[in-house]
Amino acid sequence: MTKGTTYRILADWRSPASFTVAYVFTSNGTDDTPPATAPRQVTAPSVKVKKRKAVVSWAAPADGGAAITGYTLTLQVKAGHRKRTVVRQVDAGRLRVVLKRLKPGRYKVSVSATNAAGTSAPSPVVRFRVR
């Protein structure tokens, strides 16, 4: 149906007493669909560490009414006295990232989702350690 268009529907039922029923539907020109919002917060990702690599995976959150266009993985590293943050963009179809060649240290990871309306709050931070 198109906004602002009047449609006439004629229904004819045959029964012992034949009659015709007509309905008129009129669109008032407004779109009752609520506007899209940023995706919901991603739940805490899971992290599996094996030697010097970590596999980070997460579940797709509710999209807020607009398709998710990508994810942002934020990795905070503390190795020795050094601290740094690495941000990695991930395609919408991927729900897993393999981090390779990690140095021994303590790590924190979080994930946020993005759509046309905005970016979700980051997931709860998950901590892990590479030895």
LUMROSE-696791 format. One record per residue (C-alpha): residue in three letters; x, y, z; residue number from 1. Coordinates in steps of 0.001 Angstrom, whole numbers. Each point is the difference from the previous one (the first is absolute). Example, Ala and Ser with C-alpha at 12.3 -4.5 7.8 and 13.67 -1.06 7.14 Angstrom:
# LUMROSE-696791
<romar rest="ALA" xx="12300" yy="-4500" zz="7800" nr="1"/>
<romar rest="SER" xx="1370" yy="3440" zz="-660" nr="2"/>
This chain:
# LUMROSE-696791
<romar rest="MET" xx="0" yy="0" zz="0" nr="1"/>
<romar rest="THR" xx="1097" yy="3522" zz="-696" nr="2"/>
<romar rest="LYS" xx="-274" yy="2865" zz="2490" nr="3"/>
<romar rest="GLY" xx="-2895" yy="2335" zz="-711" nr="4"/>
<romar rest="THR" xx="-1786" yy="-2449" zz="-2328" nr="5"/>
<romar rest="THR" xx="-3570" yy="-1166" zz="536" nr="6"/>
<romar rest="TYR" xx="-659" yy="-3638" zz="-809" nr="7"/>
<romar rest="ARG" xx="-3445" yy="-1503" zz="-551" nr="8"/>
<romar rest="ILE" xx="-371" yy="-3708" zz="540" nr="9"/>
<romar rest="LEU" xx="-3140" yy="-1776" zz="-1075" nr="10"/>
<romar rest="ALA" xx="-682" yy="-3409" zz="1509" nr="11"/>
<romar rest="ASP" xx="-2860" yy="-2132" zz="-1302" nr="12"/>
<romar rest="TRP" xx="-1033" yy="-3147" zz="1875" nr="13"/>
<romar rest="ARG" xx="-2553" yy="-2371" zz="-1455" nr="14"/>
<romar rest="SER" xx="-2289" yy="-1536" zz="2568" nr="15"/>
<romar rest="PRO" xx="-3749" yy="-702" zz="252" nr="16"/>
<romar rest="ALA" xx="-394" yy="3734" zz="592" nr="17"/>
<romar rest="SER" xx="2343" yy="1702" zz="-2458" nr="18"/>
<romar rest="PHE" xx="1408" yy="3384" zz="995" nr="19"/>
<romar rest="THR" xx="2931" yy="2296" zz="-831" nr="20"/>
<romar rest="VAL" xx="2313" yy="1566" zz="2562" nr="21"/>
<romar rest="ALA" xx="2265" yy="2939" zz="-858" nr="22"/>
<romar rest="TYR" xx="2897" yy="1266" zz="2123" nr="23"/>
<romar rest="VAL" xx="1917" yy="3224" zz="-442" nr="24"/>
<romar rest="PHE" xx="3550" yy="309" zz="1366" nr="25"/>
<romar rest="THR" xx="1568" yy="3427" zz="16" nr="26"/>
<romar rest="SER" xx="3619" yy="660" zz="827" nr="27"/>
<romar rest="ASN" xx="370" yy="3190" zz="2012" nr="28"/>
<romar rest="GLY" xx="3354" yy="764" zz="-1596" nr="29"/>
<romar rest="THR" xx="2045" yy="-843" zz="3070" nr="30"/>
<romar rest="ASP" xx="2387" yy="-2862" zz="366" nr="31"/>
<romar rest="ASP" xx="-735" yy="-1769" zz="3265" nr="32"/>
<romar rest="THR" xx="3391" yy="-1729" zz="-44" nr="33"/>
<romar rest="PRO" xx="2122" yy="1337" zz="2870" nr="34"/>
<romar rest="PRO" xx="3351" yy="1501" zz="-1001" nr="35"/>
<romar rest="ALA" xx="3032" yy="-2265" zz="177" nr="36"/>
<romar rest="THR" xx="2271" yy="249" zz="3022" nr="37"/>
<romar rest="ALA" xx="3543" yy="-1108" zz="671" nr="38"/>
<romar rest="PRO" xx="379" yy="-3746" zz="582" nr="39"/>
<romar rest="ARG" xx="-407" yy="-1405" zz="3500" nr="40"/>
<romar rest="GLN" xx="3131" yy="-595" zz="2037" nr="41"/>
<romar rest="VAL" xx="1994" yy="-3084" zz="-1009" nr="42"/>
<romar rest="THR" xx="119" yy="-2570" zz="2808" nr="43"/>
<romar rest="ALA" xx="3400" yy="-805" zz="1476" nr="44"/>
<romar rest="PRO" xx="2140" yy="-1725" zz="-2629" nr="45"/>
<romar rest="SER" xx="1614" yy="-3355" zz="654" nr="46"/>
<romar rest="VAL" xx="3767" yy="-348" zz="-241" nr="47"/>
<romar rest="LYS" xx="1960" yy="-3205" zz="-499" nr="48"/>
<romar rest="VAL" xx="3764" yy="294" zz="367" nr="49"/>
<romar rest="LYS" xx="2418" yy="-2548" zz="-1423" nr="50"/>
<romar rest="LYS" xx="3712" yy="731" zz="74" nr="51"/>
<romar rest="ARG" xx="467" yy="3428" zz="-1590" nr="52"/>
<romar rest="LYS" xx="-3417" yy="417" zz="-1591" nr="53"/>
<romar rest="ALA" xx="-3489" yy="807" zz="1242" nr="54"/>
<romar rest="VAL" xx="-3330" yy="-703" zz="-1676" nr="55"/>
<romar rest="VAL" xx="-2588" yy="2652" zz="890" nr="56"/>
<romar rest="SER" xx="-3619" yy="-770" zz="-880" nr="57"/>
<romar rest="TRP" xx="-3342" yy="1633" zz="773" nr="58"/>
<romar rest="ALA" xx="-3707" yy="-202" zz="-824" nr="59"/>
<romar rest="ALA" xx="-1681" yy="2549" zz="-2234" nr="60"/>
<romar rest="PRO" xx="-2205" yy="2364" zz="2035" nr="61"/>
<romar rest="ALA" xx="-3438" yy="1302" zz="-978" nr="62"/>
<romar rest="ASP" xx="609" yy="2354" zz="-2917" nr="63"/>
<romar rest="GLY" xx="-2251" yy="2905" zz="1084" nr="64"/>
<romar rest="GLY" xx="-2026" yy="-112" zz="-3222" nr="65"/>
<romar rest="ALA" xx="2910" yy="498" zz="-2422" nr="66"/>
<romar rest="ALA" xx="2432" yy="-2654" zz="-1178" nr="67"/>
<romar rest="ILE" xx="3286" yy="-209" zz="1869" nr="68"/>
<romar rest="THR" xx="2752" yy="1308" zz="-2273" nr="69"/>
<romar rest="GLY" xx="2998" yy="-1047" zz="2079" nr="70"/>
<romar rest="TYR" xx="1613" yy="-554" zz="3373" nr="71"/>
<romar rest="THR" xx="2827" yy="1732" zz="1824" nr="72"/>
<romar rest="LEU" xx="2287" yy="-2156" zz="2113" nr="73"/>
<romar rest="THR" xx="2009" yy="1934" zz="2578" nr="74"/>
<romar rest="LEU" xx="3016" yy="-1756" zz="1479" nr="75"/>
<romar rest="GLN" xx="1900" yy="1495" zz="2915" nr="76"/>
<romar rest="VAL" xx="3458" yy="-1452" zz="569" nr="77"/>
<romar rest="LYS" xx="2197" yy="159" zz="3072" nr="78"/>
<romar rest="ALA" xx="3367" yy="-1625" zz="-643" nr="79"/>
<romar rest="GLY" xx="2637" yy="845" zz="2567" nr="80"/>
<romar rest="HIS" xx="-199" yy="3727" zz="690" nr="81"/>
<romar rest="ARG" xx="-1539" yy="797" zz="-3357" nr="82"/>
<romar rest="LYS" xx="-3699" yy="549" zz="-617" nr="83"/>
<romar rest="ARG" xx="-1616" yy="479" zz="-3349" nr="84"/>
<romar rest="THR" xx="-3393" yy="-244" zz="-1676" nr="85"/>
<romar rest="VAL" xx="-623" yy="-1645" zz="-3361" nr="86"/>
<romar rest="VAL" xx="-3275" yy="569" zz="-1861" nr="87"/>
<romar rest="ARG" xx="-1018" yy="-2374" zz="-2762" nr="88"/>
<romar rest="GLN" xx="-2974" yy="341" zz="-2363" nr="89"/>
<romar rest="VAL" xx="-1843" yy="-3245" zz="-797" nr="90"/>
<romar rest="ASP" xx="-2454" yy="-687" zz="-2843" nr="91"/>
<romar rest="ALA" xx="-3661" yy="-451" zz="947" nr="92"/>
<romar rest="GLY" xx="-73" yy="-3645" zz="-1048" nr="93"/>
<romar rest="ARG" xx="2808" yy="-992" zz="2351" nr="94"/>
<romar rest="LEU" xx="-606" yy="-815" zz="3655" nr="95"/>
<romar rest="ARG" xx="3503" yy="-1206" zz="746" nr="96"/>
<romar rest="VAL" xx="3551" yy="1348" zz="-200" nr="97"/>
<romar rest="VAL" xx="3253" yy="-1887" zz="404" nr="98"/>
<romar rest="LEU" xx="2741" yy="2101" zz="1586" nr="99"/>
<romar rest="LYS" xx="3416" yy="-1439" zz="-859" nr="100"/>
<romar rest="ARG" xx="3566" yy="552" zz="1199" nr="101"/>
<romar rest="LEU" xx="-1047" yy="1399" zz="3359" nr="102"/>
<romar rest="LYS" xx="2795" yy="825" zz="2392" nr="103"/>
<romar rest="PRO" xx="-125" yy="-1189" zz="3598" nr="104"/>
<romar rest="GLY" xx="-2098" yy="2385" zz="2055" nr="105"/>
<romar rest="ARG" xx="-3442" yy="884" zz="1260" nr="106"/>
<romar rest="TYR" xx="-2734" yy="929" zz="-2432" nr="107"/>
<romar rest="LYS" xx="-3513" yy="1471" zz="82" nr="108"/>
<romar rest="VAL" xx="-2404" yy="-286" zz="-2913" nr="109"/>
<romar rest="SER" xx="-3421" yy="1482" zz="-792" nr="110"/>
<romar rest="VAL" xx="-2215" yy="116" zz="-3089" nr="111"/>
<romar rest="SER" xx="-2525" yy="2564" zz="-1237" nr="112"/>
<romar rest="ALA" xx="-2432" yy="-222" zz="-2941" nr="113"/>
<romar rest="THR" xx="-788" yy="2704" zz="-2567" nr="114"/>
<romar rest="ASN" xx="-2945" yy="607" zz="-2340" nr="115"/>
<romar rest="ALA" xx="-1231" yy="3006" zz="-2001" nr="116"/>
<romar rest="ALA" xx="-1506" yy="1559" zz="3154" nr="117"/>
<romar rest="GLY" xx="3105" yy="-197" zz="2204" nr="118"/>
<romar rest="THR" xx="2283" yy="-2146" zz="2114" nr="119"/>
<romar rest="SER" xx="-929" yy="-2102" zz="3018" nr="120"/>
<romar rest="ALA" xx="1538" yy="330" zz="3416" nr="121"/>
<romar rest="PRO" xx="3064" yy="-2237" zz="267" nr="122"/>
<romar rest="SER" xx="-499" yy="-3507" zz="1306" nr="123"/>
<romar rest="PRO" xx="1116" yy="-805" zz="3523" nr="124"/>
<romar rest="VAL" xx="3787" yy="-281" zz="76" nr="125"/>
<romar rest="VAL" xx="1480" yy="-3495" zz="53" nr="126"/>
<romar rest="ARG" xx="3472" yy="-434" zz="1448" nr="127"/>
<romar rest="PHE" xx="2472" yy="-2682" zz="-1057" nr="128"/>
<romar rest="ARG" xx="3670" yy="-751" zz="321" nr="129"/>
<romar rest="VAL" xx="2621" yy="-1269" zz="-2439" nr="130"/>
<romar rest="ARG" xx="3003" yy="-1686" zz="1654" nr="131"/>
